[in-house]
Amino acid sequence: MNEFKSHTTIATLDELAKLADYSFMDTLNCDPEAKSDGVDHEPRQVFSGHYVPVKPTPLYDPEYVVHSKRFFHELGFDDSMAESTDFIQLFSGDLSQIPEPMRKVGWATGYALSIYGTEYIQQCPFQTGNGYGDGRAVSVLEAVIKGKRWEMQLKGGGRTPYCRGADGRAVLRSSIREFLAQEHMDALGVPTTRSLSLYVSKKEKVKRPWYSPATRSTDPDTLISEAVAISTRVAPSFIRIGQLELFARRARKNEHSEAMEELEKIVLHAIDREYSDVIDKELATAEKVVVLAREFRSRLTSLLANWVRVGFCQGNFNSDNCAVGGFTLDYGPYGFCDEFNPHFQSWTGGGRHFSFLNQPIAAYRNFYMFCTALQPLVASHPDYLQQLDEIQLGFSNVMQAEMEKMWAAKLGLSRFHSELFSELEKLMVQTPVDYTIFFRELSAVPDDIGQLKKSFYKDAPEMESRWVEWFTNWKLLISQDNVESPLSREELSSKMKLVNPKYSLREWFVVPAYQQANAGNYSLVRELQDVMTQPFSEQSKAIEEKYYKLKPPEFFEVGGMSYYSCSS
C-alpha cells in the first residue's frame, strides 16, 4: 500500500490515515500513571516511561493561515487538503473525528535539561527534574510516507503534564516566526524540522509579555492580547539529547527497576528512527552506541557549520534543543545576522556562550552530554567505552575542519587560509558590514571593492586601504586556485552563489508580517514564504528592492525587532 501511495497524490485525510504507524507509542513505555484517555493537562511529576498520552486542546474556531507548499509536494499531499475541514480539525488539535487507524490521543515526552554542559533541575517546579518535557508540544501522528517515517507535532496544542503551570498555547506571532524559519532553513539547505501547516483561532486569545512600539527596553515592557495559533512541525523524530539524558540519569541512580532498560530502549529507538540506514541492525547495543556517536558527531558538526554559513543563531542551544537526528530544532530564540558580529545573539535570555560564533562550542557541550548519556550502555565494555571517549574528545577537531571547509566555500577557495579569514573577520566587525549582503556581493567576483561597499553600514574611508589589501590577497588566492582547477569568473560566481544566499529571514521583515496577520491579513506572511523559499535565486527587481537591503538605522536596538524575549 505504501509503495502504491508513493506514486499517487494524497488528497484526503482518509488516504493519509492509511499510512499511520505509531512506532513511538507501540514500541516504547507509557508512563504507568498516565490516563489512557489523554485527559492529562495538569502539571505533575512523571517518574518513568517514555511518553504520556495527551489529548490536545483544540483551537476554538480555527482559520487557515498558510501551509508549506514545498513540503506538501515532497510528501505527495494535494495542496487543497490544507484547507479541508477534517485536515484543519486534526492539525488545529481536534482529534475527535479523525479516521481510523489514526488515534484520538496524542503523546508528549519528558526530557532532562543541561545548559552548556551543566545539569539543571532548578527550573523544574518540583526541584527534581521530573517536570521537564513537552509543555505545549503534542505529537498527533506518525506516518510512513513514500517509504520515510515522519512524526507530526502540534506546537501550541495545549497543556500537558510537563506544562509547569503555563497555558500550553502558542500565539500567532511566534507561530509565524517558526513556520517561516523552518521553510527558509530547508530552502537554505540546512537540516531542520519542517513546517506543515499553521492555523489561528478567530476567537481565542491569551496575554503575553511583549514590547511596546519602538521601545529600547531589554525585557518586554507591556502585556498584549494575542491570537492563539497551532503550527504543525514535522521531523523523522523529535528525540533530543535531553531525552537520552533523562533516562541516563535515572539509570545511573537506579531510580526504578526498569531504568536501564528504558535508557537502552530510547537509544535503540533513536537509532531506528534516525540512523537505520547507516547502523547495522545486527550489531550488539554497545557497538551500535559507538557508531551512533560517530555518526551524530558528523551530522552535528556539519549542522553547526551550516548555521554559521547562513548567518543563523539558535540562541538557546541547550541539550533539550538539540535533536539526536542532527537537524535544527526549536525556533523560539533564533535570529539571523544583519550586521556581522561574532557575538550576535538576539535572544535577551541567552548569553555570549550561545552567541553566533560560539555556537560550535555550545554544540561540543551538548555532544559531551550526549556521550555521557550513552556511557551506561557501554560501561561493561572497556574497548567500546574507550572508543566513545575518543569520539567525544575528537569533536573539536572535526568541528574545526567543518568550519574551515565552510569558510573556504563561502570565499570561493579550495582550502582555508587562516590569515585571510582572520583579517576579513576584523574588517567585517570594524567597518561594519551586512553578513548576507557582503558574501553575496563577493560571490559576483567583482573587480574591486566598490561592489562590496553595498554591504557597508557606514562609510569607512579609514578602512579603505585595509580592504583593498585584503581584496587583492583574496583575488591572488582565487587566481592560484584557478591554475589548479580552472573556472571562468561566471562559473566561480555561480558556485559561490550556491553557498551564499541572497535573501535572509531578517526579523524586521517578519515583524510587519505578523502584525498584519494579527489584523487578519496573511498576504505578507505568504509573500515572505515565497521569497524565503528561494533564497539563492535572483528574484524580481521589486523583491530585490524590498528584501535585499541593509537594515534601516531606526530598527537597530529596538525591542521585538533587534532583540526579543522568546516568550510565545
N, C-alpha and C positions, 0 to 999 in steps of 0.2 A: 504493500500500500504506500509506504514512504517513497519507494522508488517511482511509483506512478505519480505521486504528488509532486515530486521534484521536477517533473516536466509539464506541470499544469499550474495555472494560477489558482491561488486560494482566494475565493471570492466571498465566502460566508464563514461565520463563526462555527457552524456545524462542521464544515470541512477542516477548519483548524483544530477543532476538538478531537478529531480522529487521530491527530498526531501527538496528543498529550501523553507524557510519560514522566511520572513524578519520582525520579531516582532519589532525590534527597530524602523525601519522606518515606519512601519504600525501603531504603537500604540503611538509613541511619536511625538513631534512637530518639524517640519522642520524650520530652520532659514528662516523667511519670506523674507529676502533679498537675498536668495540663488538663484543660476541659476539651473534650472531644468535639464539642460544637463550635469551638473557636471564640466563644464569647469570653474573652480573657483580656480585658482592657485596662486593668488597674495595675499600677507599679507593684512588683513583688520580686523577691529573690528567686532565681532559677538555679537550682543546685546541681542538676545533672541533665543529660540529654542534649542532643544536637540542635533541636528546634522545638518551638512551641506552636501548636496550631492556633491561628488567629484569623478571625473573620474581619476583613477590612471594614472601615466605616465609609459608606458611600457618600459621594458628593450629593448635596441637595440641588436638584435641578441643573445637571451638568450641561455645558455647552462646549462644542468643538472649538479649539484654538488653532492647532496645527498638528501635522504628523510628518514623519520622516519619509519623504518620497524615495530617497536613496535606499533606506533600509527596507521599506516595503518592497521595492524592486528586487533587492538582494534576497529577501525571504520568499519572493513569488506571491506577495499579497496584492490583491487588487486595491487601488487607491480608494475606491468607493467604500471599502469596508470601514475605513477610519471614521466615516460619518454615519454608519449604520447604527440603528438603535441598540442592538444586542452587543455590538463591539464597544460602543460608548458605555453601556451599562457595566460591562466587565472591567474595562480599564478606567472607570471612574469609581470602582470599588464595590459595585453591586453584583455579588456572585449568586444571587438567589435564583436567577432564571437561566443559568448557563447550561448548555447541552452536555450530556454525558459523552465520554467518560471524564470530562473536566470535573473538578472537585469544588464544592461550595465552601471550602475552608482553605485559607492560605497558610503561610508559615513565616515566622520571624526567628532570627537566630541570635544567640549570645556571643560575645567575644570579650577578650581582655583589652586593656589599654596600656600601651607603652608609648612614652613621649621621648623621642630622641634616645632610645635605648635604655630608658629607666621605667621600671614597672610602676604603675599608679593604681591606687584604689580610692583616692581621696574624693574624686568627683562622684563616686557611687553613693547614693543616698543611704545605703546600708553599711558603708565603710568596709565592705568585704570584696567588692569587685563582682559580686553575683548579680548586680543590677545593670551591667553594661550590655548593650546589644542594639538591635534594630528597634529604635524607639518610634519610628514613623515610616519605616520601610517594610512592606508586606509583599512577599513573593506570592503570586497567584497562579502561575503556570510554568511548567516545564514542558517543552515540546521538542521533538526531533524533526527538524525541517530541512529538507534537502540533505539528509544524512548528517546534519550537525545539530547538537543539542543546545538549546537556548533556555535561559531562565528569565522570566518576565516579572518585574518587581515594581510595585506601586510606591512612588516616593510621595509621602503625604497621605498615606492610606489609613491614617487614624492611629489611635493608641494601641500599644502592645504592653506586655508586662515589663518591657525594657524602657518605657517612655519616661521614667524618672519624674513623673508628675507633669510633663508637658502635654500639649493637646494633640500631639500626633499629626498635626497638619503642616502642610507647606503652603506658601502663598504664591500668587501668580508671578510676582516679581522674581522670586528665587527659582521658580519652576521654569520660567522663560530663560533665565541665565543658564541653568543646567541643560535644558533642551538644546539651546543654540551652541553651547560649548561642546557638547558631545558630537553634534553634527559637524562642527568646524574641525575638531580634533581628528575625527575619522577622515575627513577630506584632506587634512594635512599629512595623512599617513602615519598618525600617532596611535598606537593601540589604546583603545578606550572602551568603556561601556557605551552602549548605543541608545539613541533616542528612538522611541516608537511613536508615542502619541502624547498629547497634552490637552487636558480638559479643565475647565474652570466652572465653579459653581456660580450661577446667576443670583443666588440668594444668600449663601453662607459667607460670612466674613469673620476674621479674627483680628485682634490688635497685636501689633508688633512694634518694638522699638526701632526707630529709623532716624534719618537725618532730615532736618528742616532745610528748605531750599537755600543753596549757596553757603551753608554753614561750613565753618572750618573746625568744628568740634571733632575731636578724635573719635569719641564714642557717640552712638546715637543719642540725640538730644530731645526726641519727641516720640509720642506714641501715635501710630497711624492705623487706620482700619483698612485691611486689605482683603481682597477676594481669595478664597481658598481654592487651591488647584491640586490636581494629581497629574504628575508626569510618569510615564512608564519607561523605565530604563531596562536594558536587556544586556545580558552577558552570558558566556558559557557557564559561569557560576559566579556567585558573589562571596566566595570563600576568601577570607582575609588572613593576613598574618596573625592578627589579633584573635581569630578563632582558634588557630593552632596553639597560640599561647595559652588561651583559656584552658584547653584540655591538657596541655603540658603542665601547667601549674597544678592542676588537680591531680595529675598522675604523680608528679614529684612529691606532693604532700599526701598522696594516697587518701584523698578526701572521701572516696566511696569505693565500693568493691569493683565497679566497672570503669574506674578512671583510666587505667592504662589501655583497656580495650577501646574506650571511646576516643582516646588520642589516636590510636592506630587506625581506627575506622575513618576518622575525619581526614587523616593524611592520605590513606589509600583512596578515599572518595575524591579528594582533590586531584590526585594523580589521574584517576579515571576520567574526571571531568575536564582537566586542563592539559594533561601530558600523555594521554593514552597512545598518541601517535609516535612518541619517542621513548617511552618506558615500557619495556617488555613485561607483559603480564605474568610471565613465568618466573620472574625474579623473586627472591625472598624479600620480605619487607625491608630489612636493613640495606640490601643492595638498592632497592627502589628509592630509599631515602637519600642515598648518596647521589644517585643520578638526578633525582628531583632537585637537590640543592644546586648541582652544577647547571642544570637547565634553567632554573629560576634565576640564578645569577646572571646568566646570559641574557635572559629577557629583561630583567630589571635594569641592568646597566645600559642596554640598548634603549629602553624606555626613557631613562633619565637624559641620555644624550639627545633623544628626540624632543623632550620637553625644552631643553636649552636651545636646540636648533630653531624652534618656532617661537621662542620668547615666552613660554608658559611657566608660571609659577603656581604650584599646587597650593602653597600657603600654609598647610597644616598636615604635613606628611608624617603623621603618627602611624603606628603599626596597624591600627584598625582602619586606616585609609589606604592601605597598601594591599592590593589584590594579589593572591598567590598565583593567579594566571599571568601576571606581569603586564597588566594594562592599567590605564588611568581610571581611578575610582574616586568619586566624591568631588563635586563641583560646587561646594559652598564657598570656601575661602579663596578660590582661584583668581588669577588675573593674568593678562598678557602685557608685556612690557610696551610702553610707549618710549619714553626717554630711557636710554640704556643706563642701568645701574646694577652692578654685581649684587647689591644688597636689596634690590627691588623686592618688595613684599607689600601687597595691597590689603592684606587682612589685618585689622587692628589687634586681633587676638593672637597673631603669630609673633615671630621674632626673627632676629637675624639668622638663627640656626636653621630656619626654614626658608630663607630668602633665596633669590633666583640662582646664583651660582654656588650656593651652599647645599643645593638640593642633592647632589651626588653624595655628600657626606651624610645627609639625613637618610638617604637610601641605604648606605652602609649600616647605619644604626639599626634600621629595620631588618636588614639582612642578618645582622648579628642576632637579633631577637628571633628571627625565623630559624636559624641554625640551633639556637638554644632550645627552641621548642621541639626540634627534631631529636635532640640528644637522647632522651629516654628510650627512643626506639632503636638506638644503636649502642646503648651503654654496655651491653653484654658482648659486643663485637669490637674489640680494640682496634682492629685494622680499619673497619668502617668508620669508627669514631675518629680516628686519626685523619682519614680522608675527608670527613666532614669538616674537621678543624682546618685542614689545608685549603679547602674550598672557601671557607669563611675568611681566612687570612689573605687569600688571593683576590678578594673583591676589589680592593683599591687599585691594584694593577690593571685588572680587567676594565674597571670603570675609567681609569685614565686613558687607556687605549681607545675606548669607545669615544670619549670626549675629543681626543686628538683627531681621530678619524672624522668626526663630525665637523670640527672647526676647519679641517683641511678641505672638506667637501664644500662648506659654506664659502670658502675663499677660492674655490676652483682649482685647488692644488692637489697634487698626487700624494703629498705627505705633509705632515705638520711641521711648522717652523716656529719654534718657541719664541725666538726673539721678535719675529714679525708679529706674532699674535700678542705678545706682551705689550709692545708699543701700541698696537691697534686698540687694545683694551683701555690703555691710559688715554689715548686720543678720544675715544668714544665717550669716556666719562668727562674729560676736561673740556670738551668742545661745547655742549654735549650733543649727541646725535640720537635720532629715532632708530631703534633697533631694526625694525622690519624694513623701513624705507632705505636705510643705509645699505643693507645687504642686497636688497632688490636692485638698487641703482648700481651697485658694484657688479651685479650679475649682467649688466649691459656691457661690461668690459670697456669702460669709457677711455678716451684718450688722455684725459686729465681729471683733476679733482673737481672741476666745475660742476659736473653732474651729481657728484656725491653731496654737494652743498644743499641739495634739495632735502637732505635728511638732517641738516644742522638746525638746532633750535635757536641759535643766535649767531650773528656774525662773529667770527673769531679770527681777526687778522693776525693776532699774536701766535696763532697755531698754524698759520699757513705754511711756513717753511717745514715744520714737522710733518704735516700732512703730505706735502709734496715729496719729501724724502721717503715717507712710508709707502706712498703710492708708487714711486719709482722702484723701490725694492720689491714690491708686490709684482709689478709688471715684469721685472727681471726674472723672478721665480716662475712666473707664468710662461715666459719665453723659454726658460730652461726645460720646463715640463714639456713644452711643445716640441722640443727637439727629440725627446724620448718617445712621446706619444702625440704625434701631430694632430691638432684640431684647428679648424678655422675659428675666427672670432665668433661667428654665428653659432658654431657647434658648441664652443665653450660656454657661450651665453645661455644657450638652451639647456645645457647640462646644469649650470648653476641655478637657473630659474626653476628647475625641478626640486631643488633643495631649499631655496629661499622664496617663501611665499610673497605675493604682492599684497594680500589682504589679511588683516589680523582682527580678531574679535575684541576690539577695544571697548572698555567699559562705557566710554562716553558715546558709543554707538548704541549700546544696549539700553541705557537709561531712558532715552526718549521712546524706545520701542516698548518697554514695559509700562511706561507712563501712559502711552496711548492705549495699550492693551487694557489697562485698568479702567479706561473710559469706554471699553467695548470695541476698540478699533485695533484689529490684529494685522493690518496691512504692513506695517513696518517690521513686525516680527517675521512675517513671511518674506519680505524683501531681504532682510538680513540673512535669513536662512538661505535664500537663493545665492546671495553674494558670497557668503562664507562657506558654502559648499563647493565653490570654485576658486579657492584661494590662490592658485598658481596661474590662473587664466588672465589674459588681457581682456577685460570686460569693456562695456561701452564707455564712451567719454563721460557721460553723465554719472555713471557709477564711479569712475576713477576720480572725478572731481569731488564726489561726495564722501568716498571712503578711503582714498589714497592720499592722505594729507597729515600734516603734523597736528598734534594735539593743541587746540587753542589755549592761549595763556590763561584765560579766565576759568578753565577747567582744572588747572593744577591746584592741589591742596584743598579740594572741595570734598567734603564728606559725602559718601554714597557714589562718588564718581572717580576720585583718585585713590580712595581707601574706603573701607567699609567693614562693618561687622558682618559675619556670615549668618547672622540671625535670619531665619527664614520660616 
